[in-house]
Amino acid sequence: MKSLFFGLCLLAGMAHADDVLFKNIQSKLIDAPVIHGQFTQARQLVGVKKPLTSTGSFLVDKQRGVIWKAEKPFPSTLRVTRGEILQKNGDQVMMKLSGDKEPTVKTVSGLLFSLFSGDVGALGRLFNADGSVTGKNWKLSLTPKDAALGKLISGIQLQGSGTVEHIQLNAASGDVTQIDMHDVTTAPALTPTESAYFE
């Protein structure tokens, strides 16, 4: 009984520590409804020597979702909302996954939405955390709480200051994706053209 009580106290202490860390990092992030920027992505696949690289732009509306537009090496658009993942090549829909039909889609879309929008508090529901805050800069290392999510992702590392600037996503398969975000700007609302991306 003593060991069970001690274990529960230890878990409660860890949860509290994570909560403080998340709140500390969240306080460093710019609180803007809309975030724009550019990205460079490098994906290292197991068994492939040269990483797959792409560049483009991203748009985050913290209420509606994320638009991820790759421009090179070929154009494609990924739209992530809390309940759906949609990928298009021009006007052609390449993939459409709905959280209503696949519960795991809602988990993955929620994860991507939280990552790119900088909602670190939401990440605490899915991951255990370790990290540090030094002045305006912060680092965060995440490991999955859920075994099912652990079969997809072994860990995530985030770095940033006023916004998320670097993401490293380690897949359980051994593949590693690194994303650097730069030239970030904010806005109070979407333009009409940007709103159309979510329709």
N, C-alpha and C positions, 0 to 999 in steps of 0.2 A: 504493500500500500504506500509506504514511504517513497519507494522508487517511482511509482506512478505519479504521486503528488509532485515529486521533484521534477519529473519529466514534463508535467503540465505547466509548472511554474517556468521552466526553461523555455518551453514553446511560447508561453505568454510574453516572456521577456524578449524573445526574438521577434515576435510580431510587433511589439511596441517599438523596438529598435528600427525595424523596417518602416513602420509608420512615420517615425520621426525623420528618417532619411528621405522618404518620399516627399514629405511636407517641406523639408529643407530645400530639396532640389526644385520642387514645384514653385517655390517662392522666387527662384532665380530666373524662371522662364517668363518670357514676354507674354502678357495676357492680351492677345489680339484675336479678334474673331476670324481673320483671314491671314494666312501666311503663304507667300510665294517664294520660290527660289530655284536654284539650279542644282543638279546632282551629277555625280560620277559614281558609277557602280561597277565593281569588279567581283565576278563570281568564279571561285576556284572549285572545279569539280574533281572529285576523286578519280585518279587515273588519267587526268588531262593536264598536260604540263602548262599550257598557256591559259591564263584566266580569260573569261569572257567579259569584255568590258562594254559598257554602254553609257551614254550621256543624254541629258535632257532636262526637263523642267518639272516642277511639282507645284501643286496648289492644294492647300488645306483649308477647308471650311470646317470649323470645329463643330458645327451643327449638322452639316450635310455629308461630309466625307472628304476623301482624298482623291485627287487626279494626278496620276503619275504618267507623264508623257515622255517616252523615249524618242530621241531624234536620230541618234547614231548607235549602232551601225545600220539600223532600219527603224522606221517609225512604227510605234504602237502606243496604245493608250490603255492604262489600267485604272479602273474606277473602283474604289473601295468605300463602301458604306458599312454601317453597323450590321446590316443583314444580307449584304450581297457583294460578290466580287465579279466584275465584268471586265473582260479584256477585248479590245477591238484593234483591228488593223485597218485603218481608214474607216470606212463605213461598215466593214464586215465584222460581225461578232465572232470572235475566235473561242471565247469561253464565257459562260454565264453560270455562276454557282449561287444558289439561294439558300439562306439560312433556314427558311421555312421547310425546305425539303431535306437538307443535310445539316444536322445540328453542329457538326464540326466546322462547317463553313462560318457559322456565326461566331465561333470561338476564334478562328483564324482571322476573319475580317475585323473582329473587335480588337485583336492583337495588333494587326497592321494599322488600324485606325488610331489606336493609342500610341503606337510607336511614332508615327509620322506627325501626329498632332501634338505630341509632347505631353500626353495625359499620363504622367508617370504614376499617379495614384491608382488608376485603373489597372496598371500592370501588376500592382501589388496583390490583386485578387488571383492572379495566375502564376506569379513567380515569387520565390524567395530572393532577397536582395542583399547585396553587399556593395559598398561604395564610399565615396568621399566627396566633400565639398571644400574647395580651396579658393577663397575670394569669390569671384564671379564664375569660376570654372567648377565643373562637377564631373564625376565618373560614376557609372552604375553598372554592376554585373548582375545578371538575372539567371536563375536556374528554375526550371519548371517545378511547380508543386504537384501537378497531376501527371500520373504515369502515362496516360494516353497522349498528352501534349509532349511528354518527354520522348515519345517514339518519333516525333517529328523534329523537335528542337532540343539540342543538348544545352544550349546557353545563348545569351545575348549580352553584348557589351555596348553601352551607350556612353557618349561623351558630348559635352556641350557647354554653353554658357547661357545666353539669353534664349537660345533655341537649341534643339537637338542638332548637332553638327556631324556626328559620326555614329554609324550603327554597324556592328559586326554581328551577323547572325550565323551561328554554328548549327548546322543541321545534324540530326542524329546519324545520318548517312556518312558524315565526314565532309560534306560540301561546306564551303565557307563563302558567305556573301558580305562584302564590305561596301558601305555606302557613305560617301562624303557629300554633305549638303552645304552650299555656299551661296553668296550673293542673295541673302535672305532679306525680304522686305515684308511689311505688314500693311493691312488695310482694314477699314472698319466694316466693309461689306464687299460682296462679289459684284463685279460688273455684269451687265446683261449677257455678255458673251460667255463669261465664266459660269454664270447660272445655268446656261444651256448645256454645259457639260454634265450636269446632274439630271437632265430630263430624258 
